[in-house]
Amino acid sequence: MIRRRPLLLASLAAPSIARAQARDRVRVAVFNVSSALPYYVAAERGFFAAEGIEASAIPLQAAPLIVQAMVSGDVEAASNLVTLEGANINARRAETALYIALNGQNARYRMEQFVVRPQHPAQAIRDLKGARILSAPGPANLSAARAVLAANGLQEGRDYTIQEQQMGVHVGALAAGTFDAAYTLEPVATIAERAGAARRLEAGVIATHLLGRAEAQAFAAGAALTGRFVQEKPEVARRFANSWSKACALIASDPSAVRPLLVQHMQTSAELAPTVPLVNFVMVRDLTPQDIADFQKFVDLAVAQGVVRNQIAVGSFLRAL
């Protein structure tokens, strides 16, 4: 019996070793702004591991690149894909990107906003006549900026110029005076403000100026899985969604506990991390009828602007996993 005991112990250990080796790999495209936070929470707090998932981040700093990676099969998921980009590809290729969670944005849950250089005279968006404006990258961000400016009576070319720029250059471009104003995202907006490079003009501009209600939530980005992944590995997709749900719940219940991840992964200083605004991370299964109606209006506006090429029902690319 003594001689056999090591073999017995080895056989008992084998199932746990097998489980450790059997984690399902999921490659996640990550656009590194604060709305990517659930990915890092799920990874660092062990939520992915607990569901038998080995997640790896693929940094991609523009929504079209994320869509391209999803179409080509280079990633199975996206942490915070711009929803208009998702709507556009789904209108052309159904179920390319299926959203399992959406990120609500408005003046309370700040993400998109206009900022100006501190010495600029503008006190409201309508005052940006003559301004050189930079925009967060990607057609959806650029279109949203233009639409908000138009809603405030400003016409491109006549009243302002606008140019998209990668997020990493926003603070420096404002500080150097290359641009007068920016349509930018968090945490860059707060970083620019604290660095003295910018002054916040107005946040939550999509809800206020495009949806028409300050309290509405603009679901401008969210977590998505490829349709191929959901179809071929439905159980893994379900476990990924469970991990994401746990991360969203922790952010909502104890944001101070996860804010250090902004420092670790998003180039946010330890001083700023406690105050950087966070969006409202909502699982698709928890969306209200009003939320879905607001989301549909947001996409319909993008169709009217030509950002989304064809009419599409948002329910066709939402999945309550």
N, C-alpha and C positions, 0 to 999 in steps of 0.2 A: 504493500500500500504506500509505503514511503517513497519508493521509486516512482510510482505512478502519479504522486501528488503534483509535481511540477507540470506534468502533462495535463492534469485536470485543471490546474490553475490557468495554464495556457489556453485550454479550450474555453474556460469561462471568460477569459479576457478577449478572446477572438471576436465575439459579437460587437463589443464596444469599439474595437479597432476598426471593424468593418463599417460601423456607423460613421466613425470619424472620416473614413476614406470615401464614404458614399455621399458626401455633401454635393448638392447640385450647384454647379457654377452658373452665376447670372452676371453678365456684363452690363453695367449701368452707365449710360451717358450722363455726365454731371455738368451742368452749367453753373459755375461757382459764384452764385449770389446767395443771399440768405434764404431764398426759397428752396435751396437744396438741403436744408438742415435735416429733414427726416431721414435722408440717406445716411448721413453721418451718425445720427442718433441710433438708427437701427444697426449700423456696423459697429459702433463703439460700445453700445450697451448690450451687445450680444443677441439682439432680437433676430437677426438673420441666422446666426449660428444655432440658436435654439430651434429654429424651424428647418435645420438641415440645409442651409443655403450658404454658399461661399460667394459673396458679392464682391465684385471688383469695379472700381470707379474708372471710367474712361472720360477724362476731361475734354469737353468740347464747348467752346465759348461762343457758339452761334447756333440758333435754332435750325437753320437749313442744314448744317452739318450733322446735327442730331437726327433729323429726319432721314438724311442720306444714310447714316449708319444703321438706322432701323430698317430701312428698305433693303440694304445690302446684307443684312444679317450679322453685322459687326457688333451689334449690341442686342440684348433682349429687352432692355428697359431704359427708361429715361427718368431722372429724378425730378426734373422741372421743365418739361417741354412746353413751349409757348402754345397755347391752345389754338390760336388761329393757324399756326403752322400745322398742327395736328388736324384741324378741320379741313385745311386745304388738301393735304395728302389723302385724307380719308374720302374726300369728295371725288378724287380721281382714282384712288385704289382703296376700296372699302376695307375697313378693319386693319389698316396698316398700323395704326397707333390707337390702342384702347386705353382710356384713362380709368385708373382705379381710385384716384384722389384728385381733388382740385384745390387750388390755393386762392382763397378769397382776398381781394385787395380793395381797400378804400381808405378814407382819411384816418380811420382807426387802425386798420391793419395795413400799414404803409409799405408800399413797394415802389410803384412808379410815381414819379413826381417831377415837377419843374423846379430847378434851382437857378440862381443867377450869381454872378460875381458879387461880392459884398458891396462894392461901390456902385453897382448898377442901379439906376433910378426906379426900375420897375417895382410896383407894389402888387400887381396882379398880372395874370397871363396876358390880358388885353394890352398891357403896357410894353410888350416885347417888340414893338415896331422898331425896325432897324437892327434887330439883334442877330448876331451870328450864333446859331444854336447847334449843339451837338446832340446826337441821339444814341441811346442804347442800340446795339447792333441787331440786324435782322429786319426783314420787311414788315413784320407785325409790329415791332416797336416803332419803327419809323412811321408807319401808317397811323398808329395810335397818336403819336405826337402831332402829326399833321392834322388829324381829325379834331383833336382838342384845341389846337391853335385856330382852326377854322371855326369851331364853335364859339370862339371868343373874337370872331370878326377879323382874323388875320389871314392873309393870303401869301402863300410861298412865292418868293421872287419879288413881290411888290413890297411886303412888310417885313420879311425876314428871309434868311437863308438857313438851311439845315443840312447836316452831314452826319452819317452814322460813324461811330467810333467804338472800338473795342473798350470794354469796361475798364481795363487796366490803365487807360490813358485819360480818363475823365477828370480826375483830380488835378493832374499835372497840366492839362490843357486849360482848365479854368484858372488855375493859379498863374499860369504864364500869360493869360489874357488872349490866348488864341481864339477862344470862344467867349461870348458874353453870358450864355445861358446853356442849360442842359436839360434834356429829358432823360433822366437817369434812374437807376434802381438802387435798392438797398443791398448791402451795407455801404455802397459807394457814396450815396447821398449824405449819410451821417458822417462818414469819414471826411468828405469834402467840407462839410459844415464845421466840424470840430477842428479841422486843419486851417480854418480861416480862408479856404479857397472858394467857398460858396455860401449863399444864404438861401434857405428854403422859401420858395415862392408859394407853392401849393402842392399838397400830396393827395393821393386818391383821385386823380383827375379823370380817370376813365369812368368811375361810378358817377361822379358829380356832373361831368360835362357830356358824356356819351350815353350813359344809361339814364341820366336825368334824376337820380336820387342819391344823395350823399351817403345814405345808409345802405344802398345796394352794394353787392359784392361783385366786383369784376373778377371773373375766374379766367385770368389771363395766362395761367400756367398750371401745370399739374403733373402728377406721376403717371407714367404710361408704360404699358407693356406692348410688345409687338403682337399682332394678331396671330402670327405664326407660332410664337411662343405659347400663347394661351391655348391654341388649338392642339399643338403637339405635346405640351407638357402642362395640362390643366391643373394637376395636383401641385406641381412646383409653383405655378402662377398663384394658386390659392395660398400657398405658404408664404410666398413673397408678399402678397397683399396683407396677410396676417402680421408679418413683421412691420410693414409700413403702418398699419393701423396702430400697433403698439407704440411706434415712434411718435405718431401724431398725437396720441393720447397723452404721452409723457410731456410733449412740448406744451400742450394745453394746460395740463395740471400742475406742472412744475418747470416753467421756462427757465428759471434761474439755474436749475441743475444742468441744463444742456447748453446754455449760452457760452461756456468755455470752448465749445466746439467751433464757434465762430472765430475764435482766436487761433485755434489749432489748424483749421482747414480753409478759412476764408479771409486771411490777411487782415483781420480786424484786431485792433489793439486791445489789450486787457482792460484798458480804461474805458473804451467805447462799448465793449461787448455787453455790459449790463443794460445798456439803453438802446441798442440797435433795434428798430421796430421789426416785428415778425408778422408775416401774413397769417391768415386763418386757414390752417391745414384741415381739410374736410374729406373724409372718405366718401366715395360716390354713394355708398349705401345710406349715408346720413344726410344727403342733400334734400332740401325741402322743395315742394313744387315751385315756390317763388324763386329759389336759387336756380332751378333749371330754366324757368322763364327768363330770368336775368341773363343766364348764360346763352340762351337762344337769341335774345336780343343783341347781345354782344357779337355773336357770330353773324347774325343777319346784317348788322351794320358793316361788318367787314366784307360781306358779300356785296353790299351796295357800293363800297369803296373800291372793289376789285381786288382786295387782298386775298379773299377766299373766292376762288373762281366760280364755284357753283353752289347753289342753295343746298344745305344739308341739315338734317335734324340732329341736334346734339345727342339725343338719346341713342343714335346709331353707333356712337363711339364712346359711350360710357359703360363701364362694367362694374357691377356691385359684387366683387369677388369676396 
